[in-house]
Every structure is written in structure tokens, then in C-alpha cells.
Amino acid sequence: MIPFRRMALLFVVGAVGYVVLSYLSFKVPTTLADGELCGFVEGDFNAAGQFSHPPVAAWWISFSRLQEYWTAISVGLSVAFIGFALTAGRRAGGGAAAGAAMGGGALALSALCISCLAPALSVVGLGIAGTLLAGVPKWLIALNTLLLTGWGTMFLSRRLSSCELSRRANGEVSESSFA
């Protein structure tokens, strides 16, 4: 059985966590060149070259113009799947859950590498992966994440439903199997 409530909660925590991290790491651009990296145009600067939006509005404009909401959805899906894979790991077999959690982590990493946080991540060497994914639209990464995490959830849930058979194959027979 798939714990939909727990996965929904983890999705919200992951997506909101990304939004908060995006807000906390946002720096108001001082030049037009810096502003273009965050989705701003010439009209966002006044005649003197000063940025004309307050910080919260500037972050929101950048977040929406760069379509960071797709990245938040991708991260939320990945976090929900990682949580499901780790809780299912004990019953489904450690190797399958560890591999699934690693796959979910790779999806979250790929989503982060093409996000607005990529310049901050490049400090630790993750910008290289971001340059490989630079031409991929964020909505396509979100769709890919949805498809892969959905398939992984179905795979693990099927594996969980057949878990009793795998215990018998390993020689671990419970008293209920003799009834």
C-alpha cells in the first residue's frame, strides 16, 4: 500500500523547502548583466541603472520568469519518492530501496542544477552537471521526474505486495505461512 498522505506531506516539504531556499539565496541584482541571469530585463531598472523593485517582489519576479515553480515541483516529487523508497526499503529489500532513493536523489540534483540556485551550487562543483542540462526546459525535467518517480513508486509498491514471497525464498518462514 502506498502511503499517499506521507508522500503528499514530503512533497509539500520538499517544494516549500526549495522555495524558501531560493528566497534565502536570492540576491537583488545591482547591474543589468546580473539581472539578466535572474530573468530581469531593461525595464526592471530605472534610468539611473538602479534596480526598481523591492527585494521580495524582485525574488518573485525572478522566480516566476525563470519558471522555478517547475523546479520546486521536481524537487518535491523527488523528496516524496525518496521518503517512500526509504520507508519501503526495510520490507522490499535494502538494495532496491537504496537504488530507488539514489535515483530520486539524482532527479532532485538534476532539477537543482538547472535552477536559479545553480550558481551557488557551482561553488561545490555541481555547475558542471548544470551546464550539461542547460538546454533542457524545466517543465520537461518536471515531467520526467513525475514519470520516473511514478514508475518507481509502482515498482516498489508491487515489490512490497510480494514481499512475503521473497522472505519464503530466503528461507525465512513465519508461523503464518503454515496456516
BANU-589282 format. One line per 4 residues: number of its first residue (from 1); their letters; for each residue x, y, z of N, C-alpha, C. Coordinates in Angstrom, 3 decimals. Last residue first. Layout:
N
NUM> A> X/Y/Z/X/Y/Z/X/Y/Z; ...
This chain:
179
179> AFSS> -0.264/-21.743/8.028/-1.702/-21.790/8.210/-2.434/-21.981/6.911; 2.377/-21.348/7.585/1.946/-22.737/7.714/0.428/-22.842/7.833; 2.792/-18.657/7.614/2.872/-19.296/6.309/2.460/-20.765/6.367; 2.760/-17.839/10.228/1.550/-17.601/9.450/1.609/-18.285/8.086
175> ESVE> 5.340/-18.273/11.101/4.303/-19.202/11.531/3.034/-19.039/10.708; 7.613/-17.735/8.321/6.937/-17.342/9.551/5.868/-18.379/9.883; 10.745/-18.429/7.080/9.343/-18.822/7.059/8.712/-18.447/8.388; 13.266/-17.683/5.269/12.665/-17.099/6.460/11.178/-17.390/6.428
171> GNAR> 14.306/-18.499/2.880/14.299/-19.459/3.968/13.742/-18.921/5.266; 14.015/-16.852/0.754/15.257/-16.728/1.514/15.326/-17.702/2.686; 11.445/-17.385/-0.024/12.533/-17.825/-0.898/13.871/-17.772/-0.176; 9.999/-16.109/1.962/9.954/-17.571/1.880/11.110/-18.090/1.036
167> RSLE> 10.556/-13.464/1.305/11.012/-13.987/2.598/11.006/-15.506/2.585; 9.289/-13.239/-1.144/10.747/-13.137/-1.114/11.306/-13.636/0.215; 6.614/-13.437/-0.405/7.215/-14.472/-1.227/8.730/-14.421/-1.168; 6.241/-11.051/0.979/6.098/-12.316/1.698/6.740/-13.454/0.910
163> CSSL> 6.385/-9.094/-1.022/7.468/-9.214/-0.055/7.420/-10.546/0.686; 4.616/-8.277/-2.848/5.138/-9.628/-2.998/6.266/-9.906/-2.025; 4.095/-5.689/-2.148/2.972/-6.631/-2.094/3.445/-8.067/-2.256; 6.562/-4.498/-2.614/6.080/-4.613/-1.243/4.948/-5.629/-1.134
159> RRSL> 6.585/-4.545/-5.375/7.584/-5.342/-4.660/7.155/-5.532/-3.201; 4.603/-2.717/-5.860/4.415/-4.111/-6.295/5.379/-5.016/-5.562; 5.870/-0.474/-4.808/4.623/-0.930/-4.193/4.299/-2.357/-4.624; 8.091/-0.230/-6.513/8.307/-0.559/-5.102/7.022/-1.044/-4.431
155> FMTG> 6.726/0.349/-8.933/7.633/-0.789/-8.825/7.817/-1.204/-7.372; 5.352/2.706/-8.286/4.595/1.498/-8.660/5.462/0.260/-8.531; 7.569/4.343/-7.793/6.598/4.093/-6.728/5.779/2.842/-7.039; 8.778/4.350/-10.324/9.491/3.801/-9.174/8.564/3.486/-8.010
151> WGTL> 6.788/5.661/-11.813/7.149/4.287/-12.138/7.865/3.631/-10.959; 6.870/8.140/-10.481/5.627/7.355/-10.534/5.905/5.900/-10.836; 9.474/8.927/-11.009/9.098/8.658/-9.618/7.783/7.882/-9.550; 9.306/9.137/-13.842/10.247/8.207/-13.215/9.895/7.912/-11.759
147> LLTN> 7.245/11.060/-14.209/7.161/9.732/-14.814/8.071/8.728/-14.113; 8.247/13.273/-12.742/6.949/12.680/-12.426/6.843/11.263/-12.973; 10.651/13.742/-14.117/10.683/13.378/-12.700/9.376/12.718/-12.284; 9.618/14.477/-16.606/10.483/13.306/-16.495/10.549/12.820/-15.043
143> LAIL> 8.293/16.815/-15.838/7.542/15.688/-16.402/8.344/14.404/-16.300; 10.506/18.359/-14.991/9.419/18.037/-14.051/8.603/16.854/-14.553; 11.942/18.526/-17.387/12.578/17.880/-16.230/11.499/17.479/-15.220; 10.061/19.971/-18.811/10.396/18.625/-19.258/11.100/17.845/-18.152
139> WKPV> 10.049/22.385/-17.498/8.816/21.606/-17.476/9.075/20.168/-17.921; 12.602/23.329/-18.094/12.307/22.904/-16.730/11.024/22.087/-16.649; 14.276/22.205/-21.074/13.261/23.020/-20.394/12.900/22.440/-19.014; 17.737/21.999/-21.502/16.529/21.219/-21.261/15.505/22.099/-20.541
135> GALL> 20.163/23.270/-21.706/19.191/23.478/-22.764/17.871/22.763/-22.559; 21.647/22.471/-19.409/21.236/23.858/-19.573/20.170/24.063/-20.639; 22.775/20.127/-18.623/21.319/20.160/-18.688/20.782/21.545/-19.030; 25.469/20.684/-18.536/25.021/19.603/-19.417/23.515/19.645/-19.625
131> TGAI> 25.573/22.630/-16.604/25.841/23.025/-17.978/25.435/21.937/-18.958; 25.031/21.109/-14.334/24.068/22.120/-14.769/24.302/22.558/-16.199; 27.331/19.652/-14.029/26.112/18.937/-14.403/25.056/19.914/-14.887; 28.922/21.841/-13.274/29.262/21.068/-14.467/28.040/20.296/-14.940
127> GLGV> 28.020/22.736/-10.854/27.694/23.532/-12.027/28.010/22.804/-13.325; 28.982/21.374/-8.727/27.782/20.832/-9.358/27.371/21.616/-10.599; 31.137/22.406/-7.296/31.405/21.565/-8.448/30.180/21.007/-9.156; 30.551/24.185/-5.322/30.958/22.846/-4.904/31.096/21.891/-6.079
123> VSLA> 29.835/26.354/-6.827/30.945/26.519/-5.899/31.456/25.156/-5.454; 27.547/25.699/-8.082/28.780/25.535/-8.846/30.007/25.715/-7.968; 25.462/26.398/-6.433/25.917/25.014/-6.400/27.235/24.818/-7.140; 25.101/29.042/-7.121/25.552/28.735/-5.759/26.087/27.315/-5.674
119> PALC> 24.226/28.736/-9.786/25.484/29.443/-9.496/26.004/29.177/-8.083; 21.789/27.207/-9.329/22.964/26.607/-9.961/24.246/27.402/-9.722; 19.481/28.299/-8.443/20.483/28.028/-7.418/21.772/27.473/-8.015; 17.789/28.333/-10.537/18.461/29.603/-10.248/19.528/29.414/-9.169
115> SICL> 18.398/25.061/-12.016/17.599/26.090/-11.364/18.417/27.360/-11.177; 19.713/22.920/-12.879/19.257/23.847/-13.911/18.437/24.986/-13.320; 20.341/21.551/-10.557/21.441/22.026/-11.388/20.988/22.964/-12.498; 17.941/20.687/-9.476/18.638/21.798/-8.845/19.718/22.388/-9.738
111> ASLA> 17.371/18.529/-11.170/16.463/19.676/-11.124/17.149/20.896/-10.516; 19.478/16.833/-10.559/19.368/17.370/-11.920/18.429/18.563/-11.962; 18.876/16.311/-7.855/20.113/17.002/-8.207/20.029/17.599/-9.603; 16.501/14.883/-8.125/16.496/16.163/-7.414/17.738/16.977/-7.758
107> LAGG> 17.488/12.660/-9.508/16.476/13.510/-10.124/16.433/14.876/-9.454; 19.230/11.618/-7.600/19.787/12.095/-8.879/18.789/12.991/-9.597; 17.354/10.881/-5.663/18.330/11.918/-5.357/18.972/12.488/-6.614; 16.100/8.819/-7.036/15.342/10.014/-6.662/16.256/11.170/-6.322
103> GMAA> 18.281/7.046/-7.143/17.688/7.568/-8.372/16.877/8.823/-8.110; 18.598/6.513/-4.438/19.681/7.151/-5.157/19.179/7.754/-6.468; 16.194/5.230/-3.952/16.464/6.501/-3.277/17.601/7.250/-3.963; 16.599/2.943/-5.526/15.497/3.855/-5.826/15.724/5.214/-5.175
99> GAAA> 18.795/1.792/-4.220/18.899/2.197/-5.618/17.819/3.183/-6.000; 17.612/1.311/-1.738/18.780/2.194/-1.827/18.971/2.684/-3.256; 15.605/-0.471/-2.461/15.247/0.837/-1.909/16.413/1.802/-1.986; 17.103/-2.642/-3.373/16.116/-1.997/-4.253/15.780/-0.604/-3.745
95> GGGA> 18.676/-3.296/-1.102/19.287/-2.908/-2.370/18.329/-2.171/-3.274; 16.871/-4.038/0.994/17.709/-2.853/1.082/18.280/-2.378/-0.236; 13.556/-4.878/0.590/14.940/-5.276/0.355/15.802/-4.043/0.259; 11.069/-4.140/1.364/11.266/-4.532/-0.032/12.660/-5.056/-0.308
91> RRGA> 11.168/-3.393/4.054/10.322/-4.515/3.650/10.632/-5.010/2.249; 13.010/-1.323/4.095/13.123/-2.402/5.078/12.342/-3.624/4.636; 12.133/0.458/2.090/13.383/-0.288/1.982/13.509/-1.462/2.920; 10.038/2.085/2.500/9.741/0.771/1.922/10.973/-0.116/1.902
87> TLAF> 11.301/4.334/3.398/10.404/3.635/4.321/10.057/2.246/3.806; 12.777/4.975/1.089/13.475/4.658/2.329/12.579/3.947/3.333; 10.760/5.456/-0.789/11.741/4.399/-1.028/12.459/4.004/0.258; 9.423/7.651/0.355/8.717/6.374/0.166/9.712/5.233/0.001
83> GIFA> 11.504/9.558/0.261/10.898/9.172/1.538/10.168/7.837/1.444; 11.895/9.691/-2.505/12.990/9.236/-1.645/12.443/8.787/-0.293; 9.384/10.744/-3.263/9.782/9.406/-3.684/10.917/8.858/-2.824; 9.485/13.264/-2.067/8.407/12.332/-1.729/8.792/10.910/-2.103
79> VSLG> 11.722/14.325/-3.392/11.757/14.144/-1.930/10.673/13.157/-1.488; 10.762/14.380/-6.043/11.934/13.580/-5.687/12.002/13.310/-4.189; 8.620/16.179/-5.836/8.392/14.799/-6.276/9.550/13.896/-5.872; 10.060/18.500/-5.033/9.024/17.914/-4.179/8.731/16.470/-4.544
75> VSIA> 11.666/18.919/-7.300/12.299/18.619/-6.016/11.287/17.985/-5.060; 9.648/19.453/-9.193/10.588/18.340/-9.382/11.240/17.931/-8.065; 8.471/21.749/-8.087/7.668/20.534/-8.262/8.583/19.316/-8.407; 10.648/23.493/-8.254/10.082/23.180/-6.939/9.233/21.909/-7.017
71> TWYE> 10.920/23.612/-11.026/11.994/23.020/-10.234/11.490/22.648/-8.848; 8.583/24.937/-11.626/8.792/23.588/-12.161/9.894/22.873/-11.381; 9.037/27.370/-10.408/7.998/26.521/-9.838/8.105/25.102/-10.386; 10.802/28.777/-11.948/11.360/27.992/-10.856/10.314/27.103/-10.189
67> QLRS> 10.637/30.346/-14.265/9.802/29.152/-14.099/10.383/28.203/-13.048; 11.748/32.788/-14.445/12.632/31.655/-14.705/11.922/30.314/-14.557; 9.542/34.306/-13.689/10.081/34.430/-15.049/11.000/33.274/-15.416; 9.183/33.550/-10.965/8.152/33.245/-11.966/8.690/33.347/-13.392
63> FSIW> 11.585/34.370/-9.759/11.084/33.007/-9.570/10.077/32.640/-10.659; 11.692/37.109/-10.439/12.715/36.185/-10.918/12.229/34.743/-10.861; 9.434/37.984/-9.034/9.533/38.201/-10.477/10.545/37.221/-11.077; 10.180/37.288/-6.410/9.002/36.671/-7.023/9.029/36.822/-8.544
59> WAAV> 12.439/38.933/-6.006/12.561/37.477/-5.951/11.388/36.825/-6.662; 11.201/41.431/-6.235/12.260/41.052/-7.170/12.436/39.541/-7.193; 9.492/41.405/-4.047/8.911/41.456/-5.393/9.943/41.045/-6.438; 11.467/41.400/-2.048/10.523/40.285/-2.145/9.881/40.252/-3.530
55> PPHS> 12.970/43.893/-2.613/13.570/42.551/-2.627/12.574/41.391/-2.789; 11.328/46.176/-4.960/11.749/45.777/-3.609/12.203/44.309/-3.617; 12.710/47.358/-8.093/11.744/46.530/-7.350/12.251/46.271/-5.933; 14.610/48.637/-9.727/13.433/49.389/-9.292/12.403/48.576/-8.511
51> FQGA> 18.104/49.157/-9.726/17.016/48.190/-9.756/15.783/48.815/-9.119; 19.560/51.811/-11.620/19.274/51.179/-10.332/18.088/50.237/-10.477; 19.980/53.319/-13.843/20.587/51.989/-13.807/20.382/51.258/-12.501; 18.585/55.631/-14.080/19.921/55.736/-13.483/20.639/54.394/-13.412
47> ANFD> 16.134/54.761/-15.008/17.015/55.474/-15.938/18.442/55.602/-15.406; 15.701/51.455/-13.486/15.309/52.838/-13.787/16.353/53.493/-14.695; 14.951/48.141/-14.520/15.912/49.094/-13.986/15.457/50.500/-14.353; 13.193/46.634/-15.878/13.200/46.461/-14.422/14.197/47.390/-13.737
43> GEVF> 13.658/46.984/-18.561/12.549/47.719/-17.962/12.475/47.592/-16.451; 15.626/45.110/-19.183/15.992/46.522/-19.041/14.914/47.339/-18.342; 14.803/42.223/-17.132/15.018/42.917/-18.408/15.347/44.386/-18.126; 15.632/39.212/-15.350/15.204/40.604/-15.408/15.553/41.207/-16.762
39> GCLE> 16.574/36.627/-14.921/15.338/36.825/-15.656/14.836/38.246/-15.747; 19.041/36.383/-13.782/17.887/36.032/-12.955/16.559/36.355/-13.633; 20.749/37.327/-15.703/20.921/35.947/-15.254/19.729/35.464/-14.432; 20.011/39.991/-15.843/19.646/39.111/-16.948/19.795/37.647/-16.571
35> GDAL> 21.211/41.077/-13.542/19.762/40.921/-13.606/19.313/39.990/-14.714; 23.879/41.251/-14.239/23.480/40.350/-13.150/21.987/40.067/-13.209; 23.558/43.191/-16.250/24.153/41.884/-16.580/23.806/40.848/-15.511; 22.585/45.366/-14.824/21.726/44.727/-15.814/22.252/43.342/-16.181
31> TTPV> 23.463/45.170/-11.329/23.688/45.600/-12.712/22.731/44.854/-13.629; 22.537/44.117/-9.001/22.960/45.518/-8.987/23.198/46.058/-10.386; 19.875/41.969/-7.928/20.951/42.326/-8.866/21.271/43.822/-8.811; 19.494/40.617/-4.764/18.969/41.620/-5.686/20.100/42.043/-6.615
27> KFSL> 19.823/37.200/-4.327/20.473/38.497/-4.144/19.907/39.446/-5.186; 18.546/34.339/-2.764/18.368/35.362/-3.798/19.068/36.651/-3.398; 18.534/32.496/-0.771/19.778/32.630/-1.531/19.702/33.709/-2.608; 15.953/32.610/0.241/17.076/32.959/1.115/18.378/33.164/0.349
23> YSLV> 14.440/31.723/-1.982/14.274/33.083/-1.456/15.484/33.505/-0.617; 15.365/29.089/-2.203/15.501/30.006/-3.327/15.398/31.456/-2.851; 14.541/28.082/0.244/15.971/28.137/-0.058/16.245/29.087/-1.214; 11.764/28.275/-0.177/12.399/29.031/0.911/13.902/29.169/0.652
19> VYGV> 11.473/26.488/-2.317/11.052/27.884/-2.467/11.728/28.752/-1.407; 12.380/24.099/-1.142/13.090/24.671/-2.287/12.751/26.144/-2.462; 10.412/23.784/0.829/11.822/23.931/1.205/12.649/24.525/0.080; 8.201/23.383/-0.762/8.275/24.611/0.037/9.711/24.857/0.495
15> AGVV> 8.951/20.860/-1.834/8.673/22.004/-2.709/8.794/23.323/-1.945; 9.326/19.261/0.511/10.384/19.432/-0.472/10.182/20.665/-1.336; 6.800/19.501/1.773/8.013/19.895/2.485/9.158/20.147/1.494; 5.144/18.431/-0.226/4.970/19.829/0.196/6.224/20.323/0.906
11> FLLA> 6.154/15.798/-0.295/6.156/16.630/-1.500/6.071/18.104/-1.123; 5.611/14.954/2.295/7.002/15.086/1.880/7.130/15.931/0.611; 2.794/14.938/2.104/3.459/15.800/3.077/4.924/16.019/2.698; 2.471/12.972/0.160/1.985/14.335/-0.102/2.656/15.321/0.850
7> MRRF> 3.530/10.767/1.522/4.188/11.236/0.301/3.746/12.660/-0.050; 1.670/10.558/3.587/3.073/10.805/3.906/3.811/11.343/2.679; -0.645/10.035/2.064/-0.563/11.213/2.946/0.879/11.575/3.257; -0.046/7.622/0.708/-0.267/8.859/-0.036/-0.152/10.099/0.847
3> PIM> 1.680/4.988/0.934/1.283/5.991/1.939/1.120/7.385/1.298; 0.505/2.205/-0.785/1.276/3.436/-0.928/0.781/4.458/0.104; 0.833/-1.178/0.000/0.000/0.000/0.000/0.883/1.249/0.000
